[in-house]
Amino acid sequence: MITCPYCATELVEQNGNAYCDFCDISFGPESEWGMWAEDGIRVPGKQMKGFITAEHAEKSVKELVKYHTYDLLVCLRLAREERTKAYDLLKTFNKAIDQGGIEFTEDAAAQGKVYEYWTKRCWVLENILMDRMGYFPERITDDMLIKMQERSLRAQLRRMAISRERRKAKNI
């Protein structure tokens, strides 16, 4: 049985297309909404990449918006780590300059640009998350990421089905 991937309404295929009255969407090979589902299976959605590095955080905004929210959170965590490293090194150069080491001026300027770069990368990721989730987390912990990954996988496996049979009341 073919169904709407958003609401699980049973669909009728006509000439390679199907229309959902409930969602007011047409599905098919040419549809912007893609194909219909089978037996109430959910929309596949964005897939997790599995292995994320700081290089992923450097992708363009056009690429990043295609990432799964989990992957964006990992990217933000890594970008924040890179920004912290850049800031710590910048502080070290500035202390050396303050103590008379003017030969570190160029290094400090270069490191300042690295810090600015990673700060902007963080802002990009935070704003994509704001757009998607309505907020971005102040801290991203291993526990938070593990729970999010588990919830995401559970949600993808959960079929959309309405029980049409009346349930018997439990005796107390």
Contacts in CASP RR format, 6 or more apart in sequence:
PFRMAT RR
TARGET T0000
AUTHOR 0000-0000-0000
METHOD contacts of the structure
MODEL  1
MITCPYCATELVEQNGNAYCDFCDISFGPESEWGMWAEDGIRVPGKQMKG
FITAEHAEKSVKELVKYHTYDLLVCLRLAREERTKAYDLLKTFNKAIDQG
GIEFTEDAAAQGKVYEYWTKRCWVLENILMDRMGYFPERITDDMLIKMQE
RSLRAQLRRMAISRERRKAKNI
1 10 0 8 1.000
1 38 0 8 1.000
1 39 0 8 1.000
2 10 0 8 1.000
2 11 0 8 1.000
2 12 0 8 1.000
2 13 0 8 1.000
2 18 0 8 1.000
2 36 0 8 1.000
2 37 0 8 1.000
2 38 0 8 1.000
3 9 0 8 1.000
3 10 0 8 1.000
3 11 0 8 1.000
3 36 0 8 1.000
3 37 0 8 1.000
3 38 0 8 1.000
3 39 0 8 1.000
3 40 0 8 1.000
3 41 0 8 1.000
3 160 0 8 1.000
4 11 0 8 1.000
4 20 0 8 1.000
4 22 0 8 1.000
4 23 0 8 1.000
4 25 0 8 1.000
4 27 0 8 1.000
4 36 0 8 1.000
4 37 0 8 1.000
5 27 0 8 1.000
5 35 0 8 1.000
5 36 0 8 1.000
5 37 0 8 1.000
5 40 0 8 1.000
5 41 0 8 1.000
5 42 0 8 1.000
5 43 0 8 1.000
6 20 0 8 1.000
6 23 0 8 1.000
6 25 0 8 1.000
6 43 0 8 1.000
7 20 0 8 1.000
7 22 0 8 1.000
7 23 0 8 1.000
7 160 0 8 1.000
8 37 0 8 1.000
8 40 0 8 1.000
8 159 0 8 1.000
8 160 0 8 1.000
8 161 0 8 1.000
8 162 0 8 1.000
9 20 0 8 1.000
9 21 0 8 1.000
9 22 0 8 1.000
9 23 0 8 1.000
11 18 0 8 1.000
11 19 0 8 1.000
11 20 0 8 1.000
11 27 0 8 1.000
11 36 0 8 1.000
12 18 0 8 1.000
13 36 0 8 1.000
16 28 0 8 1.000
16 29 0 8 1.000
17 26 0 8 1.000
17 27 0 8 1.000
17 28 0 8 1.000
17 30 0 8 1.000
17 31 0 8 1.000
18 26 0 8 1.000
18 27 0 8 1.000
18 28 0 8 1.000
18 36 0 8 1.000
19 25 0 8 1.000
19 26 0 8 1.000
19 27 0 8 1.000
20 26 0 8 1.000
20 27 0 8 1.000
25 31 0 8 1.000
25 33 0 8 1.000
26 33 0 8 1.000
27 33 0 8 1.000
27 34 0 8 1.000
27 35 0 8 1.000
27 36 0 8 1.000
28 34 0 8 1.000
28 35 0 8 1.000
28 36 0 8 1.000
29 35 0 8 1.000
37 43 0 8 1.000
39 159 0 8 1.000
40 159 0 8 1.000
40 160 0 8 1.000
40 161 0 8 1.000
41 159 0 8 1.000
41 160 0 8 1.000
42 155 0 8 1.000
42 156 0 8 1.000
42 158 0 8 1.000
42 159 0 8 1.000
42 160 0 8 1.000
44 156 0 8 1.000
46 66 0 8 1.000
46 67 0 8 1.000
46 68 0 8 1.000
46 69 0 8 1.000
47 68 0 8 1.000
48 68 0 8 1.000
48 70 0 8 1.000
48 71 0 8 1.000
48 149 0 8 1.000
48 152 0 8 1.000
49 56 0 8 1.000
49 67 0 8 1.000
49 68 0 8 1.000
49 71 0 8 1.000
50 71 0 8 1.000
52 71 0 8 1.000
52 74 0 8 1.000
52 75 0 8 1.000
52 78 0 8 1.000
53 78 0 8 1.000
54 78 0 8 1.000
54 79 0 8 1.000
54 81 0 8 1.000
54 82 0 8 1.000
56 67 0 8 1.000
56 71 0 8 1.000
56 74 0 8 1.000
56 75 0 8 1.000
56 78 0 8 1.000
57 75 0 8 1.000
57 76 0 8 1.000
57 78 0 8 1.000
57 79 0 8 1.000
57 82 0 8 1.000
57 121 0 8 1.000
57 125 0 8 1.000
58 121 0 8 1.000
61 124 0 8 1.000
61 128 0 8 1.000
64 72 0 8 1.000
64 75 0 8 1.000
64 124 0 8 1.000
64 125 0 8 1.000
64 128 0 8 1.000
65 128 0 8 1.000
67 75 0 8 1.000
68 152 0 8 1.000
69 129 0 8 1.000
69 132 0 8 1.000
69 133 0 8 1.000
69 148 0 8 1.000
70 145 0 8 1.000
70 148 0 8 1.000
70 149 0 8 1.000
70 152 0 8 1.000
72 125 0 8 1.000
72 128 0 8 1.000
72 129 0 8 1.000
72 132 0 8 1.000
73 129 0 8 1.000
73 137 0 8 1.000
73 140 0 8 1.000
73 144 0 8 1.000
73 145 0 8 1.000
73 148 0 8 1.000
74 140 0 8 1.000
74 145 0 8 1.000
75 125 0 8 1.000
76 122 0 8 1.000
76 125 0 8 1.000
76 126 0 8 1.000
76 129 0 8 1.000
76 136 0 8 1.000
76 140 0 8 1.000
77 140 0 8 1.000
77 145 0 8 1.000
79 118 0 8 1.000
79 121 0 8 1.000
79 122 0 8 1.000
79 125 0 8 1.000
80 122 0 8 1.000
80 140 0 8 1.000
82 118 0 8 1.000
82 121 0 8 1.000
83 115 0 8 1.000
83 118 0 8 1.000
83 119 0 8 1.000
83 121 0 8 1.000
83 122 0 8 1.000
86 111 0 8 1.000
86 112 0 8 1.000
86 114 0 8 1.000
86 115 0 8 1.000
86 117 0 8 1.000
86 118 0 8 1.000
87 115 0 8 1.000
89 111 0 8 1.000
89 114 0 8 1.000
90 108 0 8 1.000
90 111 0 8 1.000
90 112 0 8 1.000
90 114 0 8 1.000
90 115 0 8 1.000
93 104 0 8 1.000
93 107 0 8 1.000
93 108 0 8 1.000
93 111 0 8 1.000
94 108 0 8 1.000
96 104 0 8 1.000
97 104 0 8 1.000
97 105 0 8 1.000
97 108 0 8 1.000
125 136 0 8 1.000
126 136 0 8 1.000
129 135 0 8 1.000
129 136 0 8 1.000
130 136 0 8 1.000
137 144 0 8 1.000
END
